[in-house]
């Protein structure tokens, strides 16, 4: 997305290790992004670790988006901090939706996603009340939804792009014209 990442690797799945890794990284970066531990389970420590970095800490915990509901956003020491879901598809979409535009803004750049409008090959149901990102393959002039779980990275590997179903819409009927955002390769 134009940034120069500093990859810190895998951190032990406990609060002390995660909080320490984040404290060590924060002085060296302009934005901190962690993946995993953002939900509300007994082994999910991202929220507490972000809050430990200083005020204001976590500003948003949970977004009305599928996949990616347990996303966190906060600020510490004047720097943006994201807690992305651990599932790779959810992490990708939340990065695309939230972190990537902020990176572009910080760089003074503009986002120029390539999009095409094509009919959807089959109906796609969706939950009312959550914006939904659906990976698709482009084939024979149509968008073919890829049915998968958000934990399977192969979903994105097979996708040419994605469609967005607005949160106030209960799915897309077969044949409806959809806008496909082409994935950058």
C-alpha positions in Angstrom: 0.0 0.0 0.0 3.1 2.2 -0.3 4.3 1.9 3.3 7.5 0.2 4.3 6.5 -2.5 6.8 8.6 -3.6 9.7 7.5 -7.2 10.2 8.0 -8.2 13.8 7.0 -11.9 13.3 4.8 -14.1 15.4 4.3 -13.1 19.0 3.3 -15.6 21.8 -0.4 -15.7 22.4 -0.4 -14.1 25.8 -1.0 -10.6 27.0 2.5 -9.9 28.3 4.3 -10.9 25.1 1.9 -9.0 22.9 1.9 -5.8 25.0 5.7 -5.9 25.2 6.1 -6.4 21.4 3.7 -3.5 20.8 5.5 -1.2 23.3 8.9 -2.1 21.6 7.5 -1.4 18.1 5.6 1.8 18.7 8.5 4.2 18.9 9.9 2.9 15.6 6.7 3.1 13.4 4.2 5.6 12.1 1.3 3.1 12.4 1.0 -0.1 14.3 -1.0 -3.1 12.9 -1.4 -6.4 14.6 -3.4 -9.4 13.3 -5.1 -11.8 15.6 -6.4 -11.6 19.2 -9.0 -8.9 18.4 -12.1 -10.8 19.3 -13.5 -11.3 22.8 -12.3 -14.8 23.6 -10.2 -15.7 26.6 -7.1 -15.8 24.5 -7.8 -12.5 22.7 -5.5 -9.8 24.2 -5.2 -7.2 21.4 -7.7 -4.8 23.0 -5.9 -4.8 26.4 -2.5 -4.6 24.8 -3.5 -1.5 22.7 -5.0 0.1 25.8 -1.7 -0.5 27.7 0.1 1.7 25.1 -1.4 4.9 26.5 -4.4 7.2 26.0 -6.8 7.2 24.2 -6.2 3.5 23.4 -8.9 1.6 21.7 -11.5 3.9 20.1 -13.5 1.3 18.1 -14.0 -2.4 18.9 -16.1 -4.1 16.3 -17.4 -3.0 12.9 -20.6 -3.9 11.1 -18.7 -5.7 8.3 -18.4 -9.3 7.2 -15.8 -10.7 7.3 -14.0 -8.6 9.9 -16.4 -7.8 12.8 -13.8 -7.9 15.6 -11.6 -5.2 14.1 -10.0 -2.8 16.6 -8.9 0.8 15.9 -7.2 3.1 18.4 -4.4 5.5 18.9 -1.4 5.6 21.2 1.4 8.2 21.4 -0.3 10.1 18.5 -0.1 7.1 16.2 -2.9 5.0 14.7 -3.1 1.4 15.9 -5.1 -1.3 14.2 -6.1 -4.7 15.6 -7.1 -6.8 12.6 -8.8 -10.2 12.8 -6.6 -13.3 12.7 -8.5 -14.8 9.8 -6.6 -13.9 6.7 -9.6 -13.0 4.5 -11.1 -10.8 7.2 -7.6 -9.2 7.9 -7.2 -8.5 4.2 -10.6 -6.8 3.8 -10.2 -4.7 7.0 -6.7 -3.6 5.9 -8.1 -2.7 2.5 -11.1 -0.8 4.0 -9.4 0.9 6.9 -5.6 0.8 7.1 -4.8 1.2 3.4 -6.8 4.5 3.0 -5.1 5.9 6.1 -1.6 4.9 4.7 -2.4 6.6 1.4 -3.5 9.8 3.3 -0.4 9.8 5.4 1.7 9.5 2.2 -0.3 12.2 0.4 -1.3 9.7 -2.2 -4.6 8.8 -3.8 -6.2 5.4 -4.0 -7.1 4.4 -7.6 -8.8 1.0 -7.4 -9.7 -0.5 -10.8 -13.4 -1.5 -11.0 -15.6 -3.2 -13.5 -19.4 -3.6 -13.6 -20.7 -7.1 -14.6 -23.7 -9.2 -13.7 -23.5 -11.6 -10.7 -23.6 -15.2 -11.8 -25.7 -16.5 -8.9 -27.6 -15.0 -6.1 -25.6 -14.0 -3.0 -27.5 -13.9 0.4 -26.4 -11.4 3.0 -27.2 -10.5 6.6 -29.0 -7.2 6.8 -27.2 -4.7 9.0 -23.6 -5.6 8.0 -21.7 -4.5 5.0 -20.4 -7.7 3.3 -17.2 -8.2 1.2 -17.5 -11.2 -1.2 -14.6 -12.4 -3.2 -15.4 -13.2 -6.8 -13.8 -14.7 -9.9 -14.5 -13.0 -13.3 -15.4 -15.6 -15.9 -17.5 -15.3 -19.1 -18.4 -11.7 -18.4 -19.8 -12.4 -15.0 -18.8 -12.2 -11.3 -18.8 -15.7 -9.8 -18.9 -15.5 -5.9 -16.4 -17.7 -4.1 -18.0 -19.5 -1.3 -15.6 -19.9 1.6 -14.8 -19.2 5.2 -12.8 -16.2 6.2 -10.0 -18.4 7.6 -9.0 -19.8 4.1 -6.3 -17.7 2.4 -7.0 -19.8 -0.8 -10.2 -17.8 -1.1 -8.2 -14.7 -2.0 -5.7 -16.6 -4.1 -8.6 -17.7 -6.3 -10.3 -14.3 -6.5 -10.0 -11.7 -9.2 -11.7 -9.1 -7.1 -14.6 -8.6 -4.7 -18.0 -7.0 -4.5 -19.5 -5.1 -1.6 -23.0 -5.7 -0.4 -24.3 -2.7 1.5 -25.4 -3.2 5.0 -29.0 -2.2 4.2 -29.4 -4.8 1.4 -30.3 -8.4 2.0 -28.1 -10.0 -0.7 -27.8 -9.7 -4.5 -30.1 -11.5 -6.9 -28.7 -13.5 -9.8 -28.0 -11.4 -12.9 -27.9 -8.1 -11.0 -25.2 -5.7 -12.2 -22.4 -5.5 -9.5 -19.3 -3.4 -9.2 -16.2 -5.6 -8.8 -13.1 -4.1 -7.3 -10.1 -5.8 -9.0 -7.5 -7.2 -6.6 -4.0 -5.8 -7.1 -1.5 -8.5 -7.9 
